Amino acid sequence: MALDLNGRVAIVTGAGGGLGREHALLLAKLGARIVVNDLGGDVRGEGGSATAAQRVADEIVAAGGQAIANGASVTDFVQVQKMVTETVERWGRVDILVNNAGILRDKSFAKMDLADFRLVVDVHLMGAVNCSKAVWDLMRAQNYGRIVMTTSSSGLYGNFGQSNYSAAKL
């Protein structure tokens, strides 16, 4: 029996490319309505454009699904709350949250400045906290909700040049 997500609403962060895009496409294929969240920066988190999120949302719509693009930064709780509010105003609920947004600032620990360490932790860890907190009460009131965390083996085993990423993923 195939998983049926018709009537469900999912927010997928970092969904403008990579794993987030794949999460969004699969959830849409299974019938969920999708908020494609992506700040639109590069892998280092620099820059920003709604283009990547919009491209994935357009791809979902072209395949017959329902999707909207959203450019909120997961590091900004006010922006995340606004994204959740807009989702509820549009579709009445949030059933699934996929915390997938992430960036890299790779350098050996000795050469890494604290701002790069902090930013990676803010996006991966605090971004997941912000998004989870923003949907928590809503999911409890609905008596339904699923939160998925994208993680990495780097959190368990470490990886040279990724002390910040490994700490955030653990």
N, CA and C atoms as an extended XYZ file, in Angstrom:
510
Properties=species:S:1:pos:R:3:atomname:S:1:resname:S:1:resid:I:1 pbc="F F F"
N         0.841       -1.180        0.000 N   MET     1
C         0.000        0.000        0.000 CA  MET     1
C         0.889        1.247        0.000 C   MET     1
N         0.609        2.145       -0.898 N   ALA     2
C         1.393        3.374       -1.008 CA  ALA     2
C         0.959        4.374        0.056 C   ALA     2
N         1.907        5.150        0.496 N   LEU     3
C         1.630        6.208        1.463 CA  LEU     3
C         0.788        7.281        0.790 C   LEU     3
N        -0.308        7.681        1.412 N   ASP     4
C        -1.208        8.683        0.861 CA  ASP     4
C        -1.167        9.925        1.741 C   ASP     4
N        -0.655       11.026        1.192 N   LEU     5
C        -0.569       12.280        1.935 CA  LEU     5
C        -1.554       13.324        1.419 C   LEU     5
N        -2.578       12.891        0.686 N   ASN     6
C        -3.599       13.829        0.223 CA  ASN     6
C        -4.222       14.534        1.415 C   ASN     6
N        -4.364       15.850        1.304 N   GLY     7
C        -4.918       16.647        2.377 CA  GLY     7
C        -3.889       17.107        3.391 C   GLY     7
N        -2.684       16.573        3.329 N   ARG     8
C        -1.622       16.971        4.251 CA  ARG     8
C        -0.859       18.163        3.684 C   ARG     8
N        -0.250       18.926        4.591 N   VAL     9
C         0.533       20.101        4.207 CA  VAL     9
C         1.930       19.948        4.803 C   VAL     9
N         2.946       20.138        3.970 N   ALA    10
C         4.340       19.985        4.409 CA  ALA    10
C         5.130       21.252        4.136 C   ALA    10
N         5.970       21.609        5.106 N   ILE    11
C         6.981       22.647        4.916 CA  ILE    11
C         8.312       21.935        4.847 C   ILE    11
N         9.067       22.187        3.778 N   VAL    12
C        10.390       21.597        3.620 CA  VAL    12
C        11.386       22.740        3.527 C   VAL    12
N        12.302       22.826        4.502 N   THR    13
C        13.306       23.888        4.478 CA  THR    13
C        14.501       23.447        3.647 C   THR    13
N        15.178       24.416        3.082 N   GLY    14
C        16.323       24.093        2.237 CA  GLY    14
C        15.913       23.267        1.031 C   GLY    14
N        14.714       23.544        0.493 N   ALA    15
C        14.137       22.699       -0.561 CA  ALA    15
C        14.404       23.219       -1.966 C   ALA    15
N        15.270       24.215       -2.099 N   GLY    16
C        15.577       24.747       -3.417 CA  GLY    16
C        16.521       23.875       -4.225 C   GLY    16
N        17.096       22.857       -3.601 N   GLY    17
C        18.011       21.962       -4.299 CA  GLY    17
C        18.375       20.791       -3.417 C   GLY    17
N        19.142       19.881       -3.949 N   GLY    18
C        19.685       18.757       -3.183 CA  GLY    18
C        18.631       17.899       -2.522 C   GLY    18
N        18.928       17.458       -1.292 N   LEU    19
C        18.011       16.592       -0.555 CA  LEU    19
C        16.668       17.251       -0.287 C   LEU    19
N        16.670       18.534        0.027 N   GLY    20
C        15.420       19.241        0.293 CA  GLY    20
C        14.490       19.201       -0.900 C   GLY    20
N        15.042       19.416       -2.079 N   ARG    21
C        14.247       19.323       -3.319 CA  ARG    21
C        13.653       17.936       -3.453 C   ARG    21
N        14.464       16.921       -3.212 N   GLU    22
C        13.980       15.542       -3.331 CA  GLU    22
C        12.885       15.250       -2.306 C   GLU    22
N        13.052       15.752       -1.079 N   HIS    23
C        12.001       15.589       -0.061 CA  HIS    23
C        10.697       16.231       -0.561 C   HIS    23
N        10.797       17.458       -1.047 N   ALA    24
C         9.610       18.194       -1.502 CA  ALA    24
C         8.928       17.479       -2.665 C   ALA    24
N         9.705       17.033       -3.633 N   LEU    25
C         9.129       16.347       -4.797 CA  LEU    25
C         8.434       15.055       -4.391 C   LEU    25
N         9.051       14.290       -3.498 N   LEU    26
C         8.441       13.027       -3.065 CA  LEU    26
C         7.151       13.286       -2.285 C   LEU    26
N         7.186       14.214       -1.344 N   LEU    27
C         5.979       14.512       -0.566 CA  LEU    27
C         4.853       14.990       -1.482 C   LEU    27
N         5.185       15.802       -2.476 N   ALA    28
C         4.176       16.278       -3.438 CA  ALA    28
C         3.627       15.112       -4.256 C   ALA    28
N         4.506       14.224       -4.689 N   LYS    29
C         4.071       13.053       -5.464 CA  LYS    29
C         3.109       12.184       -4.648 C   LYS    29
N         3.313       12.165       -3.335 N   LEU    30
C         2.443       11.391       -2.447 CA  LEU    30
C         1.158       12.141       -2.082 C   LEU    30
N         1.011       13.370       -2.608 N   GLY    31
C        -0.236       14.107       -2.456 CA  GLY    31
C        -0.217       15.301       -1.527 C   GLY    31
N         0.873       15.534       -0.821 N   ALA    32
C         0.929       16.674        0.106 CA  ALA    32
C         1.042       17.990       -0.661 C   ALA    32
N         0.491       19.039       -0.059 N   ARG    33
C         0.702       20.399       -0.534 CA  ARG    33
C         1.999       20.877        0.117 C   ARG    33
N         2.846       21.558       -0.646 N   ILE    34
C         4.216       21.812       -0.212 CA  ILE    34
C         4.540       23.301       -0.139 C   ILE    34
N         5.159       23.688        0.988 N   VAL    35
C         5.821       24.982        1.083 CA  VAL    35
C         7.294       24.700        0.841 C   VAL    35
N         7.794       25.199       -0.269 N   VAL    36
C         9.196       25.026       -0.647 CA  VAL    36
C         9.952       26.203       -0.064 C   VAL    36
N        10.598       25.976        1.081 N   ASN    37
C        11.333       27.047        1.739 CA  ASN    37
C        12.799       26.980        1.355 C   ASN    37
N        13.337       28.092        0.909 N   ASP    38
C        14.772       28.179        0.637 CA  ASP    38
C        15.155       29.645        0.562 C   ASP    38
N        16.192       29.991        1.299 N   LEU    39
C        16.706       31.358        1.302 CA  LEU    39
C        17.337       31.701       -0.049 C   LEU    39
N        17.792       30.687       -0.760 N   GLY    40
C        18.339       30.903       -2.087 CA  GLY    40
C        19.797       31.290       -2.103 C   GLY    40
N        20.489       31.089       -0.997 N   GLY    41
C        21.921       31.377       -0.963 CA  GLY    41
C        22.711       30.213       -1.531 C   GLY    41
N        24.006       30.414       -1.627 N   ASP    42
C        24.858       29.319       -2.080 CA  ASP    42
C        25.148       28.377       -0.910 C   ASP    42
N        25.981       27.385       -1.142 N   VAL    43
C        26.266       26.379       -0.122 CA  VAL    43
C        26.888       26.993        1.140 C   VAL    43
N        27.504       28.167        0.992 N   ARG    44
C        28.069       28.872        2.140 CA  ARG    44
C        27.036       29.768        2.826 C   ARG    44
N        25.816       29.827        2.259 N   GLY    45
C        24.781       30.670        2.848 CA  GLY    45
C        24.883       32.115        2.420 C   GLY    45
N        25.647       32.379        1.386 N   GLU    46
C        25.829       33.746        0.913 CA  GLU    46
C        24.874       34.035       -0.241 C   GLU    46
N        24.493       35.283       -0.353 N   GLY    47
C        23.552       35.669       -1.398 CA  GLY    47
C        22.147       35.292       -0.981 C   GLY    47
N        21.254       35.322       -1.904 N   GLY    48
C        19.881       34.953       -1.614 CA  GLY    48
C        18.965       35.365       -2.738 C   GLY    48
N        18.060       34.467       -3.072 N   SER    49
C        17.109       34.714       -4.133 CA  SER    49
C        15.992       33.696       -4.018 C   SER    49
N        14.799       34.101       -4.335 N   ALA    50
C        13.652       33.187       -4.291 CA  ALA    50
C        13.621       32.258       -5.500 C   ALA    50
N        14.579       32.398       -6.401 N   THR    51
C        14.570       31.637       -7.647 CA  THR    51
C        14.591       30.128       -7.421 C   THR    51
N        15.463       29.641       -6.557 N   ALA    52
C        15.580       28.195       -6.349 CA  ALA    52
C        14.282       27.615       -5.793 C   ALA    52
N        13.709       28.250       -4.780 N   ALA    53
C        12.453       27.774       -4.192 CA  ALA    53
C        11.325       27.842       -5.219 C   ALA    53
N        11.277       28.922       -5.973 N   GLN    54
C        10.213       29.078       -6.969 CA  GLN    54
C        10.333       28.020       -8.061 C   GLN    54
N        11.546       27.709       -8.466 N   ARG    55
C        11.768       26.702       -9.506 CA  ARG    55
C        11.218       25.345       -9.062 C   ARG    55
N        11.479       24.966       -7.806 N   VAL    56
C        10.978       23.681       -7.295 CA  VAL    56
C         9.460       23.724       -7.149 C   VAL    56
N         8.921       24.825       -6.646 N   ALA    57
C         7.466       24.955       -6.540 CA  ALA    57
C         6.822       24.844       -7.919 C   ALA    57
N         7.408       25.494       -8.914 N   ASP    58
C         6.888       25.414      -10.286 CA  ASP    58
C         6.947       23.991      -10.820 C   ASP    58
N         8.011       23.277      -10.487 N   GLU    59
C         8.162       21.888      -10.918 CA  GLU    59
C         7.045       21.018      -10.319 C   GLU    59
N         6.738       21.244       -9.064 N   ILE    60
C         5.662       20.488       -8.400 CA  ILE    60
C         4.316       20.807       -9.039 C   ILE    60
N         4.045       22.088       -9.269 N   VAL    61
C         2.781       22.504       -9.878 CA  VAL    61
C         2.661       21.932      -11.296 C   VAL    61
N         3.750       21.968      -12.062 N   ALA    62
C         3.735       21.437      -13.426 CA  ALA    62
C         3.429       19.943      -13.449 C   ALA    62
N         3.787       19.244      -12.358 N   ALA    63
C         3.527       17.801      -12.270 CA  ALA    63
C         2.124       17.525      -11.707 C   ALA    63
N         1.340       18.598      -11.459 N   GLY    64
C        -0.026       18.424      -10.980 CA  GLY    64
C        -0.210       18.598       -9.485 C   GLY    64
N         0.856       18.956       -8.769 N   GLY    65
C         0.762       19.137       -7.322 CA  GLY    65
C         0.469       20.578       -6.949 C   GLY    65
N         0.425       20.823       -5.654 N   GLN    66
C         0.231       22.164       -5.133 CA  GLN    66
C         1.458       22.559       -4.325 C   GLN    66
N         2.007       23.729       -4.633 N   ALA    67
C         3.211       24.187       -3.941 CA  ALA    67
C         3.327       25.692       -4.029 C   ALA    67
N         3.950       26.255       -3.008 N   ILE    68
C         4.306       27.668       -3.012 CA  ILE    68
C         5.752       27.794       -2.559 C   ILE    68
N         6.394       28.839       -3.023 N   ALA    69
C         7.773       29.120       -2.636 CA  ALA    69
C         7.784       30.074       -1.457 C   ALA    69
N         8.798       29.928       -0.607 N   ASN    70
C         8.956       30.808        0.543 CA  ASN    70
C        10.439       31.016        0.796 C   ASN    70
N        10.836       32.262        1.002 N   GLY    71
C        12.244       32.579        1.188 CA  GLY    71
C        12.651       32.931        2.603 C   GLY    71
N        11.874       32.523        3.599 N   ALA    72
C        12.209       32.852        4.993 CA  ALA    72
C        13.546       32.243        5.394 C   ALA    72
N        14.293       32.987        6.194 N   SER    73
C        15.522       32.455        6.777 CA  SER    73
C        15.160       31.664        8.023 C   SER    73
N        15.599       30.413        8.091 N   VAL    74
C        15.291       29.582        9.257 CA  VAL    74
C        15.976       30.104       10.513 C   VAL    74
N        16.948       30.985       10.369 N   THR    75
C        17.636       31.548       11.532 CA  THR    75
C        16.843       32.699       12.169 C   THR    75
N        15.786       33.132       11.527 N   ASP    76
C        14.987       34.266       12.001 CA  ASP    76
C        13.606       33.764       12.417 C   ASP    76
N        13.374       33.657       13.726 N   PHE    77
C        12.129       33.083       14.232 CA  PHE    77
C        10.905       33.857       13.751 C   PHE    77
N        11.003       35.166       13.643 N   VAL    78
C         9.872       35.978       13.180 CA  VAL    78
C         9.516       35.605       11.741 C   VAL    78
N        10.521       35.446       10.884 N   GLN    79
C        10.270       35.039        9.498 CA  GLN    79
C         9.654       33.640        9.445 C   GLN    79
N        10.148       32.747       10.287 N   VAL    80
C         9.622       31.378       10.321 CA  VAL    80
C         8.166       31.393       10.779 C   VAL    80
N         7.857       32.155       11.825 N   GLN    81
C         6.469       32.262       12.293 CA  GLN    81
C         5.559       32.795       11.186 C   GLN    81
N         6.054       33.774       10.445 N   LYS    82
C         5.273       34.336        9.335 CA  LYS    82
C         5.029       33.271        8.263 C   LYS    82
N         6.042       32.464        7.959 N   MET    83
C         5.886       31.386        6.978 CA  MET    83
C         4.801       30.412        7.430 C   MET    83
N         4.828       30.038        8.692 N   VAL    84
C         3.834       29.101        9.224 CA  VAL    84
C         2.442       29.731        9.196 C   VAL    84
N         2.337       30.983        9.604 N   THR    85
C         1.050       31.690        9.582 CA  THR    85
C         0.486       31.753        8.166 C   THR    85
N         1.324       32.099        7.200 N   GLU    86
C         0.883       32.172        5.798 CA  GLU    86
C         0.461       30.797        5.283 C   GLU    86
N         1.150       29.758        5.711 N   THR    87
C         0.783       28.402        5.311 CA  THR    87
C        -0.593       28.038        5.851 C   THR    87
N        -0.824       28.330        7.116 N   VAL    88
C        -2.121       28.031        7.743 CA  VAL    88
C        -3.226       28.872        7.099 C   VAL    88
N        -2.945       30.125        6.792 N   GLU    89
C        -3.948       30.963        6.141 CA  GLU    89
C        -4.312       30.410        4.772 C   GLU    89
N        -3.340       29.846        4.083 N   ARG    90
C        -3.582       29.323        2.727 CA  ARG    90
C        -4.224       27.940        2.755 C   ARG    90
N        -3.691       27.030        3.590 N   TRP    91
C        -4.106       25.629        3.532 CA  TRP    91
C        -4.690       25.095        4.843 C   TRP    91
N        -4.773       25.928        5.871 N   GLY    92
C        -5.464       25.558        7.087 CA  GLY    92
C        -4.713       24.707        8.090 C   GLY    92
N        -3.504       24.291        7.780 N   ARG    93
C        -2.779       23.398        8.688 CA  ARG    93
C        -1.317       23.242        8.251 C   ARG    93
N        -0.532       22.638        9.120 N   VAL    94
C         0.813       22.149        8.790 CA  VAL    94
C         0.908       20.774        9.426 C   VAL    94
N         1.118       19.766        8.612 N   ASP    95
C         1.177       18.382        9.092 CA  ASP    95
C         2.590       17.827        9.171 C   ASP    95
N         3.445       18.313        8.294 N   ILE    96
C         4.796       17.758        8.164 CA  ILE    96
C         5.787       18.921        8.084 C   ILE    96
N         6.857       18.801        8.833 N   LEU    97
C         7.970       19.746        8.746 CA  LEU    97
C         9.226       18.930        8.494 C   LEU    97
N         9.926       19.259        7.428 N   VAL    98
C        11.222       18.634        7.165 CA  VAL    98
C        12.290       19.700        7.380 C   VAL    98
N        13.052       19.552        8.468 N   ASN    99
C        14.145       20.473        8.783 CA  ASN    99
C        15.379       20.026        8.006 C   ASN    99
N        15.594       20.673        6.886 N   ASN   100
C        16.658       20.266        5.983 CA  ASN   100
C        17.638       21.396        5.655 C   ASN   100
N        17.291       22.635        5.936 N   ALA   101
C        18.153       23.763        5.553 CA  ALA   101
C        19.546       23.608        6.147 C   ALA   101
N        20.543       23.943        5.355 N   GLY   102
C        21.909       23.850        5.845 CA  GLY   102
C        22.896       24.564        4.948 C   GLY   102
N        24.024       24.912        5.530 N   ILE   103
C        25.118       25.551        4.805 CA  ILE   103
C        26.432       24.934        5.273 C   ILE   103
N        27.483       25.251        4.567 N   LEU   104
C        28.830       24.807        4.944 CA  LEU   104
C        29.760       26.009        5.020 C   LEU   104
N        30.639       25.982        5.973 N   ARG   105
C        31.734       26.954        6.099 CA  ARG   105
C        32.955       26.158        6.538 C   ARG   105
N        33.496       25.352        5.634 N   ASP   106
C        34.558       24.408        5.961 CA  ASP   106
C        35.926       25.073        6.080 C   ASP   106
N        36.586       24.787        7.190 N   LYS   107
C        37.965       25.181        7.478 CA  LYS   107
C        38.410       24.366        8.666 C   LYS   107
N        39.694       24.181        8.792 N   SER   108
C        40.166       23.505       10.000 CA  SER   108
C        39.783       24.367       11.205 C   SER   108
N        39.606       23.711       12.337 N   PHE   109
C        39.181       24.426       13.535 CA  PHE   109
C        40.156       25.549       13.880 C   PHE   109
N        41.444       25.304       13.699 N   ALA   110
C        42.458       26.309       14.025 CA  ALA   110
C        42.311       27.568       13.178 C   ALA   110
N        41.824       27.430       11.942 N   LYS   111
C        41.708       28.565       11.026 CA  LYS   111
C        40.294       29.143       10.956 C   LYS   111
N        39.328       28.455       11.562 N   MET   112
C        37.940       28.886       11.475 CA  MET   112
C        37.678       30.028       12.459 C   MET   112
N        37.013       31.085       11.956 N   ASP   113
C        36.637       32.126       12.919 CA  ASP   113
C        35.282       31.768       13.535 C   ASP   113
N        35.025       32.335       14.695 N   LEU   114
C        33.832       31.990       15.449 CA  LEU   114
C        32.538       32.358       14.726 C   LEU   114
N        32.575       33.374       13.888 N   ALA   115
C        31.376       33.763       13.138 CA  ALA   115
C        30.940       32.644       12.195 C   ALA   115
N        31.913       31.995       11.540 N   ASP   116
C        31.584       30.880       10.645 CA  ASP   116
C        31.070       29.679       11.436 C   ASP   116
N        31.663       29.428       12.592 N   PHE   117
C        31.183       28.333       13.447 CA  PHE   117
C        29.737       28.612       13.869 C   PHE   117
N        29.497       29.800       14.357 N   ARG   118
C        28.181       30.190       14.863 CA  ARG   118
C        27.122       30.159       13.763 C   ARG   118
N        27.442       30.641       12.573 N   LEU   119
C        26.463       30.686       11.492 CA  LEU   119
C        26.005       29.278       11.100 C   LEU   119
N        26.929       28.351       10.999 N   VAL   120
C        26.556       26.975       10.644 CA  VAL   120
C        25.669       26.366       11.722 C   VAL   120
N        26.012       26.585       12.976 N   VAL   121
C        25.179       26.089       14.079 CA  VAL   121
C        23.817       26.783       14.054 C   VAL   121
N        23.784       28.081       13.769 N   ASP   122
C        22.515       28.812       13.719 CA  ASP   122
C        21.595       28.267       12.628 C   ASP   122
N        22.141       27.975       11.458 N   VAL   123
C        21.299       27.474       10.365 CA  VAL   123
C        20.838       26.050       10.651 C   VAL   123
N        21.770       25.146       10.933 N   HIS   124
C        21.416       23.731       11.104 CA  HIS   124
C        20.646       23.468       12.392 C   HIS   124
N        21.188       23.889       13.501 N   LEU   125
C        20.594       23.562       14.798 CA  LEU   125
C        19.471       24.527       15.167 C   LEU   125
N        19.774       25.809       15.250 N   MET   126
C        18.752       26.766       15.660 CA  MET   126
C        17.670       26.922       14.588 C   MET   126
N        18.021       26.730       13.331 N   GLY   127
C        16.998       26.744       12.279 CA  GLY   127
C        15.975       25.644       12.501 C   GLY   127
N        16.455       24.451       12.846 N   ALA   128
C        15.550       23.337       13.145 CA  ALA   128
C        14.724       23.630       14.395 C   ALA   128
N        15.345       24.240       15.399 N   VAL   129
C        14.620       24.612       16.620 CA  VAL   129
C        13.542       25.645       16.291 C   VAL   129
N        13.905       26.691       15.556 N   ASN   130
C        12.948       27.739       15.204 CA  ASN   130
C        11.738       27.177       14.456 C   ASN   130
N        12.009       26.349       13.463 N   CYS   131
C        10.912       25.794       12.664 CA  CYS   131
C        10.058       24.832       13.478 C   CYS   131
N        10.706       23.999       14.279 N   SER   132
C         9.954       23.043       15.112 CA  SER   132
C         9.088       23.782       16.129 C   SER   132
N         9.651       24.802       16.751 N   LYS   133
C         8.905       25.587       17.738 CA  LYS   133
C         7.703       26.279       17.089 C   LYS   133
N         7.884       26.762       15.868 N   ALA   134
C         6.813       27.492       15.174 CA  ALA   134
C         5.622       26.603       14.811 C   ALA   134
N         5.839       25.305       14.644 N   VAL   135
C         4.725       24.402       14.291 CA  VAL   135
C         4.249       23.555       15.468 C   VAL   135
N         4.984       23.542       16.554 N   TRP   136
C         4.737       22.629       17.670 CA  TRP   136
C         3.309       22.712       18.216 C   TRP   136
N         2.889       23.909       18.645 N   ASP   137
C         1.554       24.058       19.228 CA  ASP   137
C         0.461       23.751       18.209 C   ASP   137
N         0.670       24.138       16.973 N   LEU   138
C        -0.289       23.854       15.909 CA  LEU   138
C        -0.461       22.345       15.719 C   LEU   138
N         0.648       21.629       15.654 N   MET   139
C         0.576       20.176       15.484 CA  MET   139
C        -0.088       19.514       16.690 C   MET   139
N         0.201       20.008       17.876 N   ARG   140
C        -0.451       19.460       19.080 CA  ARG   140
C        -1.950       19.715       19.035 C   ARG   140
N        -2.359       20.916       18.645 N   ALA   141
C        -3.786       21.242       18.563 CA  ALA   141
C        -4.488       20.389       17.505 C   ALA   141
N        -3.799       20.072       16.417 N   GLN   142
C        -4.348       19.224       15.357 CA  GLN   142
C        -4.378       17.755       15.775 C   GLN   142
N        -3.623       17.451       16.831 N   ASN   143
C        -3.431       16.062       17.259 CA  ASN   143
C        -2.760       15.242       16.160 C   ASN   143
N        -1.938       15.923       15.379 N   TYR   144
C        -1.207       15.255       14.297 CA  TYR   144
C        -0.049       16.141       13.868 C   TYR   144
N         1.082       15.534       13.649 N   GLY   145
C         2.220       16.244       13.091 CA  GLY   145
C         3.437       15.340       13.025 C   GLY   145
N         4.253       15.566       12.035 N   ARG   146
C         5.488       14.819       11.846 CA  ARG   146
C         6.609       15.811       11.593 C   ARG   146
N         7.711       15.659       12.339 N   ILE   147
C         8.882       16.500       12.148 CA  ILE   147
C        10.047       15.584       11.804 C   ILE   147
N        10.684       15.867       10.680 N   VAL   148
C        11.802       15.077       10.183 CA  VAL   148
C        13.047       15.950       10.195 C   VAL   148
N        14.144       15.401       10.708 N   MET   149
C        15.415       16.116       10.746 CA  MET   149
C        16.385       15.484        9.750 C   MET   149
N        16.934       16.294        8.864 N   THR   150
C        18.001       15.811        7.996 CA  THR   150
C        19.299       15.924        8.779 C   THR   150
N        20.000       14.816        8.911 N   THR   151
C        21.237       14.815        9.688 CA  THR   151
C        22.384       14.303        8.825 C   THR   151
N        23.491       13.999        9.447 N   SER   152
C        24.676       13.566        8.714 CA  SER   152
C        25.539       12.677        9.594 C   SER   152
N        26.210       11.746        8.971 N   SER   153
C        27.155       10.909        9.717 CA  SER   153
C        28.293       11.754       10.288 C   SER   153
N        28.490       12.952        9.763 N   SER   154
C        29.513       13.855       10.310 CA  SER   154
C        29.224       14.203       11.763 C   SER   154
N        27.966       14.158       12.143 N   GLY   155
C        27.598       14.418       13.528 CA  GLY   155
C        28.064       13.319       14.468 C   GLY   155
N        28.174       12.116       13.957 N   LEU   156
C        28.630       10.982       14.770 CA  LEU   156
C        30.132       10.767       14.685 C   LEU   156
N        30.672       10.901       13.490 N   TYR   157
C        32.069       10.524       13.255 CA  TYR   157
C        33.005       11.698       13.037 C   TYR   157
N        32.445       12.880       12.813 N   GLY   158
C        33.278       14.038       12.520 CA  GLY   158
C        33.792       14.002       11.100 C   GLY   158
N        34.390       15.094       10.693 N   ASN   159
C        34.944       15.210        9.355 CA  ASN   159
C        35.932       16.367        9.391 C   ASN   159
N        37.132       16.156        8.906 N   PHE   160
C        38.139       17.208        8.949 CA  PHE   160
C        37.612       18.463        8.259 C   PHE   160
N        37.818       19.598        8.909 N   GLY   161
C        37.409       20.881        8.351 CA  GLY   161
C        35.943       21.199        8.591 C   GLY   161
N        35.258       20.340        9.336 N   GLN   162
C        33.828       20.550        9.556 CA  GLN   162
C        33.448       20.458       11.033 C   GLN   162
N        34.248       21.041       11.893 N   SER   163
C        33.914       20.995       13.326 CA  SER   163
C        32.572       21.680       13.591 C   SER   163
N        32.295       22.764       12.872 N   ASN   164
C        31.040       23.481       13.040 CA  ASN   164
C        29.872       22.635       12.535 C   ASN   164
N        30.000       22.068       11.361 N   TYR   165
C        28.957       21.239       10.753 CA  TYR   165
C        28.725       19.989       11.598 C   TYR   165
N        29.789       19.358       12.033 N   SER   166
C        29.663       18.143       12.849 CA  SER   166
C        28.957       18.434       14.167 C   SER   166
N        29.296       19.541       14.805 N   ALA   167
C        28.647       19.921       16.058 CA  ALA   167
C        27.159       20.204       15.826 C   ALA   167
N        26.845       20.884       14.748 N   ALA   168
C        25.440       21.223       14.447 CA  ALA   168
C        24.632       19.984       14.130 C   ALA   168
N        25.226       19.016       13.461 N   LYS   169
C        24.502       17.819       13.040 CA  LYS   169
C        24.356       16.788       14.158 C   LYS   169
N        25.247       16.858       15.152 N   LEU   170
C        25.130       15.926       16.264 CA  LEU   170
C        23.903       16.244       17.080 C   LEU   170
